[in-house]
Amino acid sequence: MEQVDKQEGRGTSTVPADDPWYDVTTPGREGWAESGTAGDGHRGTVPRQRVPSAAEIYLEVQRSPAFQEVRGRYRRFVFPATSAFLLWYLAYVVAATAAPELMARPVAGAVNVAMVAGLGQFLTTFLLTWAYARHARLRRDRAALELRWDTQEMTRGAAQR
């Protein structure tokens, strides 16, 4: 490892050139292995093995069939569920504005159609939340967790090299 002398230092202490906080590029760090003993500063002739960056690893995982499958399962649930809920909500709003006499029709005592439909909105929200959590647990969580572990192992391996 090449050493760089401190400026205005009180002794002979040095800062290693591999220090990530030291932003000056030094010869021998751009793709070539150092040769000889530490601190001699001569370039070696053996190129270092290219280590993929974290961004490259994440892009590789994103292109993988496993990730595409998890993403597809997510989309196959979320898009139809969101569309159905928005249609149900818009139907409620349109009925409240276009057919006020229908919404004012009593169902039981002081409870009218609008109140039942409004409570149905809340019930639908809770049912949709339950269905989403169940779908995630049964169809996506295990595969997503495996992808996460694989990605962490790849990034950890890249960081150790």
C-alpha positions as CSV (number, residue, x, y, z in Angstrom):
1,M,0.0,0.0,0.0
2,E,1.4,3.4,-1.0
3,Q,1.8,5.9,1.9
4,V,1.4,9.6,1.7
5,D,3.2,11.9,4.1
6,K,1.0,14.3,6.2
7,Q,1.4,17.9,5.6
8,E,2.4,19.9,8.7
9,G,2.7,16.7,10.7
10,R,4.2,16.5,14.1
11,G,6.0,13.3,13.4
12,T,6.5,10.7,10.7
13,S,3.0,9.4,10.7
14,T,1.4,8.7,7.3
15,V,-2.0,8.4,5.8
16,P,-2.7,5.3,3.7
17,A,-3.5,6.0,0.1
18,D,-6.5,3.6,0.3
19,D,-8.2,6.0,2.8
20,P,-11.6,6.7,1.3
21,W,-11.6,10.2,2.8
22,Y,-8.4,11.1,1.0
23,D,-9.7,12.2,-2.4
24,V,-6.4,12.7,-4.3
25,T,-5.8,9.9,-6.8
26,T,-2.3,8.3,-6.6
27,P,-0.4,6.4,-9.2
28,G,-1.0,2.7,-9.0
29,R,-4.6,2.8,-7.8
30,E,-6.4,2.9,-11.1
31,G,-6.6,-0.8,-12.0
32,W,-3.1,-2.0,-11.4
33,A,-1.8,-4.1,-8.5
34,E,1.1,-2.8,-6.5
35,S,4.3,-4.7,-6.7
36,G,7.1,-5.1,-4.2
37,T,6.8,-4.2,-0.5
38,A,4.3,-1.7,0.8
39,G,5.2,1.9,0.1
40,D,7.6,1.4,-2.9
41,G,5.2,3.1,-5.3
42,H,6.1,1.1,-8.4
43,R,3.4,-0.1,-10.7
44,G,2.9,-3.8,-11.1
45,T,2.2,-5.6,-14.4
46,V,-0.7,-7.7,-13.3
47,P,-4.1,-6.1,-13.8
48,R,-6.5,-6.4,-10.8
49,Q,-9.6,-8.4,-11.2
50,R,-12.5,-6.1,-12.0
51,V,-14.9,-5.9,-9.0
52,P,-18.5,-4.9,-9.9
53,S,-19.9,-1.9,-8.1
54,A,-23.0,-2.0,-6.0
55,A,-24.9,-0.2,-8.7
56,E,-23.9,-2.9,-11.2
57,I,-24.9,-5.6,-8.8
58,Y,-28.4,-4.0,-8.2
59,L,-28.9,-3.6,-12.0
60,E,-28.0,-7.3,-12.5
61,V,-30.5,-8.3,-9.8
62,Q,-33.1,-6.0,-11.4
63,R,-32.7,-7.8,-14.7
64,S,-32.8,-11.3,-13.1
65,P,-35.8,-13.6,-13.8
66,A,-36.4,-13.9,-10.0
67,F,-36.8,-10.2,-9.6
68,Q,-39.0,-9.9,-12.6
69,E,-41.2,-12.7,-11.2
70,V,-41.6,-10.9,-7.8
71,R,-42.3,-7.6,-9.6
72,G,-44.8,-9.3,-11.9
73,R,-46.7,-10.9,-8.9
74,Y,-46.8,-7.5,-7.3
75,R,-48.2,-5.8,-10.4
76,R,-50.7,-8.6,-11.1
77,F,-52.2,-7.9,-7.6
78,V,-51.8,-4.1,-7.2
79,F,-53.0,-2.8,-10.5
80,P,-56.3,-4.7,-10.6
81,A,-57.0,-4.1,-6.9
82,T,-56.2,-0.4,-7.2
83,S,-58.4,-0.1,-10.3
84,A,-61.3,-1.9,-8.7
85,F,-61.1,0.3,-5.5
86,L,-60.8,3.5,-7.5
87,L,-63.9,2.5,-9.7
88,W,-65.8,1.6,-6.5
89,Y,-64.9,5.0,-4.9
90,L,-65.7,7.0,-8.1
91,A,-69.1,5.1,-8.4
92,Y,-69.8,6.2,-4.8
93,V,-69.0,9.9,-5.6
94,V,-70.9,9.9,-8.9
95,A,-73.9,8.3,-7.2
96,A,-73.8,10.8,-4.4
97,T,-73.8,13.7,-6.9
98,A,-75.9,12.3,-9.8
99,A,-78.5,10.4,-7.8
100,P,-79.1,12.1,-4.5
101,E,-82.6,10.6,-4.2
102,L,-81.2,7.1,-4.5
103,M,-78.5,7.8,-1.9
104,A,-81.1,9.4,0.5
105,R,-83.3,6.3,0.3
106,P,-83.6,4.8,3.9
107,V,-82.4,1.3,4.5
108,A,-83.1,0.8,8.2
109,G,-84.4,3.7,10.3
110,A,-82.1,6.7,10.0
111,V,-79.5,4.8,8.0
112,N,-79.7,5.5,4.3
113,V,-78.0,4.1,1.1
114,A,-75.2,6.7,1.3
115,M,-74.3,5.8,4.8
116,V,-74.1,2.1,3.9
117,A,-72.0,2.8,0.9
118,G,-69.7,5.1,2.9
119,L,-69.2,2.4,5.5
120,G,-68.6,0.0,2.6
121,Q,-65.7,2.2,1.6
122,F,-64.1,1.7,5.0
123,L,-64.8,-2.0,4.9
124,T,-63.3,-2.3,1.4
125,T,-60.2,-0.5,2.6
126,F,-59.7,-2.9,5.4
127,L,-60.4,-5.9,3.2
128,L,-58.0,-4.7,0.6
129,T,-55.3,-4.1,3.2
130,W,-55.8,-7.7,4.5
131,A,-55.8,-9.1,1.0
132,Y,-52.6,-7.3,0.1
133,A,-50.8,-8.4,3.2
134,R,-51.9,-12.0,2.6
135,H,-50.8,-11.9,-1.0
136,A,-47.4,-10.5,-0.1
137,R,-46.9,-13.1,2.6
138,L,-47.9,-16.1,0.4
139,R,-46.6,-15.0,-3.0
140,R,-43.8,-12.5,-2.7
141,D,-42.1,-12.2,0.7
142,R,-40.0,-15.4,0.5
143,A,-38.8,-14.7,-3.0
144,A,-38.1,-11.1,-2.1
145,L,-36.2,-12.1,1.0
146,E,-34.0,-14.5,-1.0
147,L,-33.3,-11.8,-3.5
148,R,-32.3,-9.4,-0.7
149,W,-29.9,-12.0,0.9
150,D,-28.4,-12.8,-2.5
151,T,-27.9,-9.0,-3.2
152,Q,-26.4,-8.4,0.2
153,E,-24.0,-11.3,-0.3
154,M,-22.9,-10.0,-3.7
155,T,-22.4,-6.4,-2.4
156,R,-20.6,-7.7,0.7
157,G,-18.3,-9.8,-1.6
158,A,-17.6,-6.8,-3.8
159,A,-16.8,-4.6,-0.7
160,Q,-14.3,-7.2,0.7
161,R,-12.3,-7.4,-2.5
